[in-house]
């Protein structure tokens, strides 16, 4: 559990690194709002695609080896970018793809922890391991300050220091569970996609984690562009929002263990939708910050709740389902981050991006209302609440 958390935490720190650095990068490279949005969204999309690949690797070679391979790729990519420099928009996109491997850590950390715990504790176990998304707080807190002191390119090299330290601890501490499922033919791992439940989980996580990751990547840009804050102050505001969403993830899992994941998600989607609608009309830093914190609290709890449900339905395919559901979450984050930049460029405001994502939260609420009764009757077992 500790190894999974540490690995996940540092991987997520660098996964969203371009977000806090975006104002400085955009100023130096003369990027448009749409280009800024695409730049910070690229690691999210790359992480989404790579999570499926990583999920397959986890089930074939185990989470420990897969996690080590991922971390080496990320460290090598950051070192190369630091030594050679990033001098163009296309260069930022290439770096974003490499950082996607850090985002794919999701498909390593959760199976690494989950396989050691029984069904009645899945929500708490997945929530604690998943709280590693708090690494995004470190990026928001320290990256702008370090960029101000040493330049934004130096931050890429400095990030390698904690990554190497955590990789060393991970190699010593991490252990694969002894009852891991036997490897299957690659095509068999896609079998869950034949079931409607897999697609429902992908939708639900696409909204909860998509909202969390998309906002984590974009809030520094939002606060600097919308209210003229410095990158350091905007980083502090972003960190407060991200910390709220990260802290509540295990609480969301524990709440889902107690009252059921579906009940928890019902409240999550309604609160998130209301908060994002409010953000679209926020006229001050204080009101926007308060609404973002509320939205992140809801979305963070929702992340824990979704992964209280997934192991109940797909216990034997947890590796690939973690990859599939995580991929959907990454796609949701890519959509939110890129649409905010596009909305800003086309309309001069971020409002339409927030409003459309609020509608997606309501769509998820409606979908959950359709399936939760069937879930409770068809696959709720062992007294586990749905």
C-alpha positions, 0 to 999 in steps of 0.5 A: 500500500505504501509503495503504491501510494508513493509511486502514484503520488510522484507520478501524478506530480509530474503528470500535471507538471505542464499545467503550473508551468503553462503561463511561463511556457506560453509567454516564452513560446508565444502560445495562443489560449487554444495551444495552451489548453492543448499543451496541458491536455496532451499528458492527460490524453497520452496517459489515458491511452497508455493506461490501457496498455499498462493495464495489460502489462500489469496482468501479464508481468505484474504491477511492480515490474510495470511500474518500474518500467514506467518510471524509468521512461518518465525520468529519461524523458524529463532528463532529455527535455531538461538537457536539450530544452523545449523550444517549440509548441510541438516540443511541448506536445512531445514532452506531454506524451512522455509525461503520459507514462506518469499518468498511466501509473494509475493502472499500476498503483491501484491493482498493486494495492487492490489485490491484497485486500478483500471485497469489503475493504476495496473502497478504503484500499483503492481510496488510500492508494488513489490518494496518490493523486495528491501529487498534483498538489506538489506540482501546483505548490512548487513548480511556479516558485521553482520556475521563478527562481531557476526558469521553467526548463530547470524544473523538468530536471529538478523533478527527476530528483524525487522521482529517482528517490521514490523509484528506489523505495518502490523497488525495495517495498513493492510486492505483487500479490500472490493470488494474481490472475494467470496471464491470458491471451491479449484479446481476452483482456478486452472481453469486459468491453462486451458488457454494458457495465464496463462502458458505464464505469468508463462514463462515470469515471470519465466525469469524476476523474476527468473533472479532477485531472482536467481542473488540476491541469487548467486552474493555474491558467484559469486564475492567471488569465481570468483574474490576473494573478501571478503564477505563484499565487495561482499555483497556491489557489490551484493547490488548495483545490487539488488538495481538497479533491485528493484528500477526500478520495479515500473518504469517498471510498470509505463512504461508498463501503458504508452506504454504497458506491451508487448512492455516493455517486448520486450526490457527487454528480449533482454537487459537481454540476451545481458547482461548475455552473456557479464557476461559469458565472463567478465574478471574483477570485474568492467565489471561484476558489470556493466553488472549485473546492466544492467541485473538487471535493465532490469529484474526489469523493466520486473517484473513490466511489467508482473504484469501490464498485469496479472490483465488485463487478470485475474482480478477475479483470481488475488490471485491465478494467483499471486501465479501461476506466482510467483511460476514460478518466484521462479522456475526460480530463483531456476534453475538459482541459482542451475545451477550456482553452478553446472556449477562451480563444473563441469566446474570450471566456472559460464559461462554456467549457465549465457549462458543458462539463456540468451537463456531462455530470448530469448525464452521468447522474441520469445514467447511474439512475438507470443502472443502479437497481439492476446492479444491486439485484444482479451482482451485489454479493457478500453484503457489499453495498452497491 
